[in-house]
Amino acid sequence: MTRREIRDRIFKIVFTLEFNDAEGMQDQLDFAFDPEMPGDEEDDPLLYGIVSNEDRDYITTKVKNIISKKAEIDEIISQISEGWKLPRIGKEELAILRLGVYEVKYDESIPEKVAINEAVELAKKYCDASASKFVNALLAKLVSGDKDKKESGADATAE
């Protein structure tokens, strides 16, 4: 699977977990990898059960990491989405933002620009036209806010 396909699958699992409690996470992960369950598209690797163990482990680990940091991630989303309470944000957009915030803040193996671009692409694919701009604006604000904090911290250290 490509990284984009993997990220797409992670988004779908994080999205479905919005409708299930934390105890149901393992069931959702099992469901996501069940070769008997049809995929969304004809070329979906999961449709044919051709997910490597490495990809399965990566997806599972990342989903569990996102869910374990959900409270922190949601707090970050609340801070950067001034005037928007979490319940007002669409479920798809929220799942995309959770994945994007996780990748920007906690996954050092993914460059920030890539994380933002991939989140925007997910929004274009699964949400309405304005959602990609919303996702882009919030994640860009997060990145610029982090850079401002680093720069002000460096200035304070230099003094």
PAZAPA-4460 file (N, C-alpha, C; in steps of 0.05 Angstrom, whole numbers, plus 32768, in hexadecimal, padded with zeros to 4 digits):
% residues 159
    n_x    n_y    n_z   ca_x   ca_y   ca_z    c_x    c_y    c_z   seq   type   mol
   8011   7FE8   8000   8000   8000   8000   8012   8019   8000     1      M     A
   8009   802D   7FF2   8017   8047   7FF3   8011   8055   800E     2      T     A
   8021   8068   8014   801D   8078   802D   8001   8086   802B     3      R     A
   7FFA   808F   8014   7FDF   809C   8011   7FC9   8088   8016     4      R     A
   7FCB   806F   800C   7FB7   805B   8012   7FB6   8054   802F     5      E     A
   7FCD   8053   803B   7FCF   804D   8058   7FC1   8063   8068     6      I     A
   7FC8   807C   8061   7FBC   8093   806F   7F9D   8093   806B     7      R     A
   7F94   808C   8053   7F78   808B   804E   7F6A   8076   8060     8      D     A
   7F77   8060   8063   7F6C   804B   8074   7F6C   8054   8091     9      R     A
   7F81   8061   809A   7F82   806B   80B6   7F6B   807F   80BA    10      I     A
   7F67   8091   80A7   7F51   80A4   80A9   7F37   8096   80AC    11      F     A
   7F32   8081   809C   7F18   8073   809D   7F14   8065   80B8    12      K     A
   7F29   805A   80C3   7F27   804D   80DD   7F22   8062   80F3    13      I     A
   7F32   8078   80F3   7F2E   808D   8107   7F11   8098   8104    14      V     A
   7F07   809B   80EC   7EEC   80A5   80E8   7ED8   8092   80F4    15      F     A
   7EDA   8078   80EF   7EC7   8065   80F9   7EC8   8064   8118    16      T     A
   7EDF   8069   8123   7EE1   8068   8140   7ED2   8080   814D    17      L     A
   7ECC   8094   813D   7EBC   80AA   8148   7EA0   80A0   8150    18      E     A
   7E97   808B   8144   7E7D   8080   8149   7E7D   8068   815C    19      F     A
   7E94   8060   8166   7E97   8049   8177   7EA8   8051   818F    20      N     A
   7EA4   8043   81A5   7EB4   8049   81BD   7ED0   803D   81BA    21      D     A
   7EE2   8045   81CC   7EFE   803C   81CB   7F00   801E   81CD    22      A     A
   7EEE   8011   81DB   7EEF   7FF4   81DD   7EEB   7FE6   81C2    23      E     A
   7EDD   7FF4   81B0   7ED8   7FE8   8196   7EEE   7FEC   8182    24      G     A
   7F04   7FF9   818B   7F1A   7FFF   8178   7F26   7FE5   816C    25      M     A
   7F2B   7FD1   817B   7F36   7FB9   8170   7F23   7FAC   815C    26      Q     A
   7F09   7FAC   8162   7EF6   7FA2   814E   7EF7   7FB1   8134    27      D     A
   7EF9   7FCC   8136   7EFB   7FDC   811E   7F14   7FD7   810E    28      Q     A
   7F2A   7FD2   811D   7F43   7FCC   810F   7F41   7FB0   8101    29      L     A
   7F35   7F9D   810F   7F31   7F83   8103   7F20   7F85   80EA    30      D     A
   7F0A   7F94   80EC   7EF8   7F98   80D6   7F06   7FA5   80BE    31      F     A
   7F17   7FB8   80C4   7F26   7FC6   80AE   7F38   7FB4   809F    32      A     A
   7F41   7F9F   80AB   7F54   7F8D   809E   7F48   7F72   8096    33      F     A
   7F2E   7F70   8099   7F20   7F57   8092   7F1E   7F54   8073    34      D     A
   7F2C   7F40   8068   7F2C   7F3D   804B   7F10   7F37   803F    35      P     A
   7EFD   7F2F   8050   7EE2   7F28   8047   7ED1   7F41   8044    36      E     A
   7EDA   7F58   8050   7ECA   7F70   804E   7ED2   7F80   8035    37      M     A
   7EBE   7F88   8026   7EC5   7F97   800D   7ED1   7FB2   8013    38      P     A
   7EE4   7FBA   8002   7EEF   7FD4   8005   7EDE   7FE9   7FF7    39      G     A
   7EE7   8002   7FF8   7ED8   8018   7FEC   7EDB   8019   7FCD    40      D     A
   7EF1   8010   7FC4   7EF7   8012   7FA7   7F02   7FF8   7F9D    41      E     A
   7F00   7FF4   7F83   7F09   7FDB   7F77   7F26   7FD5   7F7D    42      E     A
   7F36   7FEA   7F7D   7F53   7FE6   7F80   7F5C   7FE8   7F9D    43      D     A
   7F49   7FE8   7FB0   7F4F   7FEA   7FCC   7F5E   7FD0   7FD4    44      D     A
   7F78   7FD3   7FDE   7F87   7FBC   7FE5   7F79   7FAB   7FFB    45      P     A
   7F6A   7FB8   800C   7F5C   7FA9   8021   7F47   7F97   8016    46      L     A
   7F3C   7F9E   7FFE   7F27   7F8E   7FF2   7F32   7F72   7FED    47      L     A
   7F4B   7F70   7FE7   7F57   7F56   7FE1   7F68   7F4B   7FF7    48      Y     A
   7F68   7F58   800D   7F78   7F4E   8024   7F96   7F4F   8020    49      G     A
   7F9F   7F62   800F   7FBC   7F64   8009   7FC9   7F7A   8019    50      I     A
   7FC4   7F7B   8032   7FD2   7F8E   8043   7FE9   7F80   8050    51      V     A
   8001   7F8A   804C   8018   7F7D   8058   8016   7F7F   8077    52      S     A
   8024   7F6D   8084   8025   7F6F   80A1   8031   7F89   80AA    53      N     A
   8045   7F93   809B   8052   7FAC   80A2   803D   7FC3   80A1    54      E     A
   802E   7FC4   808B   8019   7FD9   8088   8004   7FD6   809D    55      D     A
   7FFB   7FBE   80A3   7FE7   7FB9   80B7   7FF1   7FC3   80D3    56      R     A
   800A   7FBD   80D9   8015   7FC6   80F3   8017   7FE4   80F4    57      D     A
   8020   7FF0   80DE   8022   800E   80DD   8007   801B   80E1    58      Y     A
   7FF3   8011   80D2   7FD8   801C   80D5   7FCD   8019   80F1    59      I     A
   7FD0   8001   80FC   7FC6   7FFB   8117   7FD3   800D   812B    60      T     A
   7FEE   800F   812A   7FFD   801F   813D   7FF5   803D   813B    61      T     A
   7FF2   8047   8123   7FEC   8063   811F   7FCF   8069   8129    62      K     A
   7FBC   8057   8123   7FA1   805B   812D   7FA1   805C   814C    63      V     A
   7FAE   8048   8158   7FAF   8047   8175   7FBD   8060   8181    64      K     A
   7FD2   806A   8174   7FDF   8082   817D   7FCD   809A   817C    65      N     A
   7FBE   809D   8166   7FAC   80B3   8162   7F96   80B2   8178    66      I     A
   7F8B   809B   817D   7F76   8098   8190   7F81   809D   81AD    67      I     A
   7F99   8094   81B2   7FA4   8098   81CD   7FA9   80B6   81D2    68      S     A
   7FAE   80C5   81BD   7FB3   80E2   81C0   7F9A   80F3   81B8    69      K     A
   7F83   80E6   81B6   7F6B   80F4   81AC   7F64   810C   81BD    70      K     A
   7F66   810B   81D7   7F5F   8122   81E8   7F73   8139   81E2    71      A     A
   7F8D   8133   81E0   7FA0   8148   81DA   7F9C   8154   81BE    72      E     A
   7F97   8142   81AB   7F92   814B   8190   7F79   815C   818E    73      I     A
   7F64   8154   819B   7F4B   8163   819B   7F4F   817F   81A8    74      D     A
   7F60   8180   81BD   7F66   819A   81C9   7F74   81AC   81B6    75      E     A
   7F87   81A1   81A7   7F96   81B0   8193   7F83   81BA   817D    76      I     A
   7F71   81A8   8174   7F5E   81B0   8160   7F4C   81C7   816A    77      I     A
   7F43   81C5   8183   7F33   81DA   818F   7F42   81F4   8190    78      S     A
   7F5B   81F4   8196   7F6B   820C   8198   7F6F   8219   817C    79      Q     A
   7F74   8209   8168   7F79   8215   814E   7F60   821B   813E    80      I     A
   7F4A   8211   8146   7F31   8215   8138   7F1F   8229   8147    81      S     A
   7F2B   8241   814B   7F1D   8256   815A   7F00   8259   8150    82      E     A
   7EEE   8259   8163   7ED2   825D   815C   7EC3   8244   8152    83      G     A
   7ED2   822E   8150   7EC6   8215   8148   7EC8   8201   815F    84      W     A
   7EB2   81F9   816A   7EB3   81E4   817E   7EB4   81C9   8170    85      K     A
   7EC1   81B5   817C   7EC4   819B   816F   7EAA   818F   8164    86      L     A
   7E94   8191   8173   7E7B   8185   8168   7E71   8192   814F    87      P     A
   7E7B   81AB   814A   7E73   81B9   8132   7E82   81B0   8119    88      R     A
   7E99   81A4   811D   7EAA   819B   8107   7E9F   8180   80FE    89      I     A
   7E9D   817D   80E4   7E93   8164   80D8   7EA4   814C   80E1    90      G     A
   7E97   8135   80E3   7EA6   811D   80EC   7EBD   8116   80D9    91      K     A
   7EB9   8119   80BF   7ECE   8113   80AC   7EE5   8126   80B0    92      E     A
   7EDF   8140   80B2   7EF4   8154   80B6   7F02   8150   80D0    93      E     A
   7EF4   8149   80E5   7F00   8144   80FF   7F13   812D   80FE    94      L     A
   7F0B   8117   80F1   7F1D   8100   80EE   7F36   8107   80DE    95      A     A
   7F33   8117   80C9   7F4A   8120   80B9   7F5C   8132   80C9    96      I     A
   7F50   8144   80D8   7F60   8156   80E9   7F6F   8146   80FF    97      L     A
   7F62   8133   810B   7F70   8122   811F   7F88   8115   8113    98      R     A
   7F85   810A   80FC   7F9B   80FD   80EE   7FB1   8112   80E7    99      L     A
   7FA8   8128   80DC   7FBB   813D   80D5   7FCA   8149   80ED   100      G     A
   7FBC   814F   8102   7FC9   8159   811A   7FDC   8145   8126   101      V     A
   7FD4   812C   8126   7FE6   8117   8130   8000   8117   8120   102      Y     A
   7FFD   8117   8105   8015   8116   80F4   8027   812F   80F8   103      E     A
   801B   8146   80FA   802A   815E   80FD   8038   815F   8119   104      V     A
   802A   8158   812E   8034   815C   8149   8045   8144   8153   105      K     A
   803D   812C   814B   8048   8114   8159   8057   8101   8147   106      Y     A
   8055   8103   812C   8062   80F0   811A   8078   80FE   810C   107      D     A
   8090   80FC   8117   80A7   810A   810C   80B1   80FF   80F1   108      E     A
   80A7   80E7   80EA   80AF   80DB   80D0   80A1   80E8   80B8   109      S     A
   808D   80F8   80BE   807D   8105   80A8   8082   8123   80A9   110      I     A
   808C   812E   8093   8090   814B   8092   8075   8159   8095   111      P     A
   8075   8170   80A2   805C   817F   80A7   804D   8185   808D   112      E     A
   805C   818E   8078   804F   8194   805F   8041   817C   8053   113      K     A
   804D   8165   8056   8041   814C   804B   8028   8146   805B   114      V     A
   8029   8148   8076   8012   8143   8087   7FFB   8155   807F   115      A     A
   8000   816F   807B   7FEB   8181   8074   7FE0   817B   8059   116      I     A
   7FF1   8176   8045   7FE8   8170   802A   7FD7   8157   802A   117      N     A
   7FDF   8143   8038   7FD0   812A   8038   7FB5   812D   8045   118      E     A
   7FB4   813D   805B   7F9B   8142   8068   7F88   8152   8055   119      A     A
   7F93   8165   8047   7F83   8174   8033   7F78   8161   801E   120      V     A
   7F88   814F   8014   7F80   813C   8000   7F69   812A   800A   121      E     A
   7F6B   8121   8023   7F56   8112   802F   7F3C   8122   8030   122      L     A
   7F3E   813B   8038   7F27   814D   803A   7F1A   8150   801E   123      A     A
   7F2A   8153   8009   7F20   8156   7FEE   7F11   813D   7FE6   124      K     A
   7F1B   8126   7FEE   7F0F   810C   7FE7   7EF5   8106   7FF6   125      K     A
   7EF4   810D   800F   7EDE   8103   8020   7ECB   8119   802A   126      Y     A
   7ED2   8132   8026   7EC1   8148   8031   7EB9   815B   801B   127      C     A
   7EAA   8170   8023   7EA2   8183   800F   7EB9   8196   8008   128      D     A
   7EB4   81A7   7FF5   7ECA   81B8   7FE9   7ED7   81CA   7FFE   129      A     A
   7EC8   81D5   8011   7ED4   81E7   8024   7EE5   81D9   8039   130      S     A
   7EE1   81C0   803D   7EEE   81B1   8052   7F0D   81B1   804E   131      A     A
   7F16   81AE   8035   7F33   81AD   8031   7F40   81C7   8039   132      S     A
   7F32   81DD   8034   7F3D   81F7   803C   7F3E   81FA   805A   133      K     A
   7F29   81F0   8067   7F27   81F1   8084   7F3D   81E0   8091   134      F     A
   7F41   81C8   8087   7F56   81B6   8091   7F71   81C3   808C   135      V     A
   7F76   81CD   8074   7F8F   81DA   806E   7F95   81F1   8081   136      N     A
   7F81   8202   8085   7F84   821A   8096   7F8B   8212   80B2   137      A     A
   7F7D   81FF   80BD   7F82   81F7   80D9   7F9E   81EA   80DD   138      L     A
   7FA5   81D8   80CB   7FBF   81CB   80CD   7FD6   81DF   80C8   139      L     A
   7FD2   81F1   80B5   7FE6   8206   80B0   7FE9   8218   80C9   140      A     A
   7FD3   821E   80D6   7FD4   822E   80EE   7FE3   821F   8104   141      K     A
   7FDE   8206   8106   7FED   81F5   811A   800B   81F6   8115   142      L     A
   8013   81F2   80FC   802F   81F2   80F5   803B   820E   80FA   143      V     A
   802E   8223   80F2   8039   823E   80F5   803A   8245   8113   144      S     A
   8027   823C   8123   8027   8241   813F   803E   8232   814D   145      G     A
   8043   821A   8144   805A   820B   814F   8074   8218   8149   146      D     A
   8077   8223   8130   8090   8230   8128   8093   824A   8139   147      K     A
   807D   8258   813D   807F   8271   814E   8088   826A   816A   148      D     A
   807E   8254   8175   8086   824C   8190   80A3   8245   8191   149      K     A
   80AD   8236   817D   80C9   822E   817C   80DB   8247   8179   150      K     A
   80D3   8259   8168   80E3   8272   8164   80E4   8283   817E   151      E     A
   80CD   8286   818B   80CD   8296   81A4   80DC   8288   81BA   152      S     A
   80DB   826D   81BA   80EB   825E   81CD   8109   8261   81C8   153      G     A
   8110   8261   81AF   812D   8265   81A8   8136   8281   81AF   154      A     A
   8124   8295   81AB   812B   82B0   81B2   812F   82B3   81D0   155      D     A
   811E   82A6   81DF   8120   82A8   81FD   8139   829A   8206   156      A     A
   8141   8284   81F9   8159   8275   8201   8172   8285   81FA   157      T     A
   8171   8294   81E4   8188   82A4   81DC   818E   82BC   81EE   158      A     A
   8179   82C5   81FC   817D   82DD   820C   818B   82D8   8225   159      E     A
***
